[in-house]
Structure formats: structure tokens, C-alpha cells
Amino acid sequence: MSSERTAHPRLQFAVLLVGAWAAMAGLVLLLAKGGEGGLALVGAAIAALLAILLRRHGAGLRDSAAGAAELAEHRTQVELAEQLLGVGWICVGVPGYVLRWSTGFCRLAGLEAGAVPSRDVLAALLPQGIGQLCTTLEAHGEDREPFAVEFELVHPEKGECVLHARAQNHFDAFGRRDKVFLVVRDVTEEYRRIAQIEADKAKAVAQARAALRLAEIDPLTGIANRRAAMSALDRSLVTHREEGRSTALLLFDIDDFKGVNDRHGHPAGDKVLRRIAELAQRQARLGDCVARIGGEEFLWIRPDCDEDCAQDAAERLRWAVEAGTALAPMPGVTISVGWAVQQAQDTSLTLLARADAALYAAKREGRNRVRAAA
């Protein structure tokens, strides 16, 4: 099949037809002049011209039929590719927003195959009407490179869907945009999977934080446990040593706590422990750490606190426990407190050991009292 025949069959047919009419006009003139010799020549020319015309027209018809079959085959292949890839296309003519769309887009939108493209049909599918899509396309009106567009669509069966489009502007010979071509796919399930992954991730992080919190919380009193307290003490000593400030450590335990359990039972003893934790937290400042580090023993970390500050805090705590348990519906108890202030050579363990020595000194001297570390 020649490119000339396939490209301009109608034009060729018209040229041949004009030639035939010209030949017939010449024949009429010759007949009018009585030229019989020329009549045979013109007649032969007409016959030959008509033969060529019919032959070329027949070839054109065959070419048109072959072209139509080829076009139908291409359309079938495109529709199959759309179905395999899960995509469709929309062509938007501008200005006026005249629409064309593919079978693949009809499938994505829940339309019947072959649904006639129109602005009204598209607007009915979009939750906010066609305005949002028009606004987005206008915002990219000068783009020469492909750009992305996303919009929501209400599928008659699936409900709200999110469509992602890769769009390309087309410009005429004068540089004016005359259409926008969009290849569209449904990304709803992808977005749902991403949202589920994010939700699972947030849940896992929350569970990890909860597990860490449980690992650092005393389950009976709800305050920090020994592990958390020692970490807090390490951080405070390092920070305040670098800044030239001191951390005070107050170590205290309940006087004769074994007697409380023996006389009143372990449930009463647990109630006393919770009350001591509550009273100590009330005395603490923002940034302090109060912890139960074992049995009836507690500590209180006070950053940025010197000797006078530590002595005052220890006395206030001792008095708060004595008064706060005497008036409560529980066994009244007292505490002994030993405190130490960070020195240049102190680590967490040495500071804790010095406060512990002061605590035992307070107990040896009669309990319900405060003693400073040597």
C-alpha cells in the first residue's frame, strides 16, 4: 500500500473526477463543431480516464477498509493495555472543556462502556463538581512538561475513590494550549495501604513507649523505678557538672515498715507505700525525679540544688510524711532521710553510697530525722 494512496484517497478521487468532466466538456465542443475524428480520440481518453478513476477509487475503498480494520485493531489493543495496566485516559479540550475519554476511564469511574463524555456526567462523579479539576488544570496552563493531578471521584459501587493522573498540555502552532491529555489510575487502595501502614507504625511506637514506660515505672506506686532513677541521676550529674552546678540526692525509707506489715497486713503496707510516693511527688519540683528503688526505700533527685536547698527539702519531706500519714485512714508512719550533694569526683554510684550512709546514720540515731552525707 503506497503512502500517497493511503494519505489522500479522497483528493485523488476529486482530481480524477474533475479530469473526467473536463474531457466530457471537450467532447461536447467537438460535437458542436462536427469534428468526428476528434470524437473518437476524446472518447478514448474519457474511457481511459474513467478506467483509471474507477481503478484508483476501488483501491481507495480497499485502502479505507484496511485502514478502518487497522484502526479497530489498534483501538482493541489500547483498550486491552488499559485493562491490563488499570488505567484510562481523558482528553480535555480548552477552552470550553470539551471532553473525550476511553473505555478504561469508564471502567475506573463506574460508567457504562461507551458512555458519552460530557461535563455534566463528569461533574456528577466529582464530590465538589468539575470546578476543582478545572482550577487545577488552569494552574498548570503554561506547563510544557507533564504534571500530576489528583482528584476524588464517587464510584457508584466502591464509593469515594482517589484518582491520580499524569497530565500533559498540548499546544497548537500558535503556542496556545488547545487540549490536556490525562492518563488516570485509581490509587485508592494504595492510599489505604499507606494509611494502614502508618496506623500500624503509630500503634507499634505507642506500644513500644508503653512497654518502655512500664519497664521504668514502679507498678505499685506509679512513680519511677530504680532503673529509671539511675538513668535520670546519670543524666543530671553529667549535665550539671558541665554547667558547674550541683545535683542533690535524697535517700529515704519508712521507719519500721516491717512492723506495719506485721500489725496491719500487706494491703495496708501497700497503701502506705502509695501514700509516701504521693506525698514525695507533691514536694518535688518540675524536673525532679522521685522513685521507689526497692521495698520501702525511695530516692528524690533534685537538680540544681546545693546543701541548704537539700537540707530544707529533706526536712519538708520528713514533716510532710509524718503529718500526711497521721491524719489519713491508714497506719501513721515516719521516714528517715539521708542526703548528699554532688561533688566533683562523684559518679551515680558514689553519690548514692554517700546518701545511703547518711540514711543509716539517721536510723541509728533514732529514726524520723534527717542527716547529711559526710
Residue, then its C-alpha position, 0 to 999 in steps of 0.5 A: m500500500s503506497s503512502e500517497r494512496t493511503a494519505h489522500p484517497r479522497l483528493q485523488f478521487a476529486v482530481l480524477l473526477v474533475g479530469a473526467w468532466a473536463a474531457m466530457a466538456g471537450l467532447v461536447l465542443l467537438l460535437a458542436k463543431g462536427g469534428e468526428g475524428g476528434l470524437a473518437l480520440v476524446g472518447a478514448a481518453i474519457a474511457a481511459l480516464l474513467a478506467i483509471l478513476l474507477r481503478r484508483h477509487g476501488a483501491g481507495l475503498r480497499d485502502s479505507a477498509a484496511g485502514a478502518a480494520e487497522l484502526a479497530e485493531h489498534r483501538t482493541q489493543v489500547e483498550l486491552a493495555e488499559q485493562l491490563l495496566g488499570v488505567g484510562w485516559i481523558c482528553v480535555g479540550v480548552p477552552g470550553y472543556v470539551l471532553r473525550w475519554s476511553t473505555g478504561f476511564c469508564r471502567l475506573a469511574g463506574l460508567e457504562a462502556g461507551a458512555v458519552p463524555s460530557r461535563d455534566v456526567l463528569a461533574a456528577l462523579l466529582p464530590q465538589g463538581i468539575g470546578q476543582l479539576c478545572t482550577t487545577l488544570e488552569a494552574h498548570g496552563e503554561d506547563r510544557e512538561p507533564f504534571a500530576v493531578e489528583f482528584e476524588l471521584v464517587h464510584p457508584e459501587k466502591g464509593e469515594c475513590v482517589l484518582h491520580a493522573r499524569a497530565q500533559n498540555h498540548f499546544d497548537a502552532f500558535g503556542r496556545r494550549d488547545k487540549v490536556f491529555l490525562v492518563v488516570r489510575d485509581v490509587t485508592e487502595e494504595y492510599r489505604r495501604i499507606a494509611q494502614i501502614e502508618a496506623d500500624k507504625a503509630k500503634a507499634v511506637a505507642q506500644a513500644r513507649a508503653a512497654l518502655r514506660l512500664a519497664e521504668i515505672d514502679p507498678l505499685t506506686g506509679i512513680a519511677n523505678r530504680r532503673a529509671a532513677m539511675s538513668a535520670l541521676d546519670r543524666s543530671l550529674v553529667t549535665h550539671r557538672e558541665e554547667g558547674r552546678s550541683t545535683a542533690l540526692l535524697l535517700f529515704d525509707i519508712d521507719d519500721f515498715k516491717g512492723v506495719n506489715d506485721r500489725h496491719g497486713h500487706p494491703a495496708g503496707d501497700k497503701v502506705l507505700r502509695r501514700i509516701a510516693e504521693l506525698a514525695q511527688r507533691q514536694a518535688r519540683l518540675g524536673d525532679c525525679v522521685a522513685r521507689i528503688g526497692g521495698e520501702e526505700f525511695l530516692w528524690i533527685r533534685p537538680d540544681c540544688d546545693e546543701d541548704c536547698a537539700q537540707d530544707a527539702a529533706e526536712r519538708l519531706r520528713w514533716a510532710v510524711e509524718a503529718g500526711t500519714a497521721l491524719a489519713p485512714m491508714p497506719g501513721v508512719t515516719i521516714s528517715v532521710g539521708w542526703a548528699v550533694q554532688q561533688a566533683q569526683d562523684t559518679s551515680l554510684t558514689l553519690l548514692a553510697r554517700a546518701d545511703a550512709a547518711l540514711y543509716a546514720a539517721k536510723r541509728e540515731g533514732r529514726n524520723r530525722v534527717r542527716a547529711a552525707a559526710 
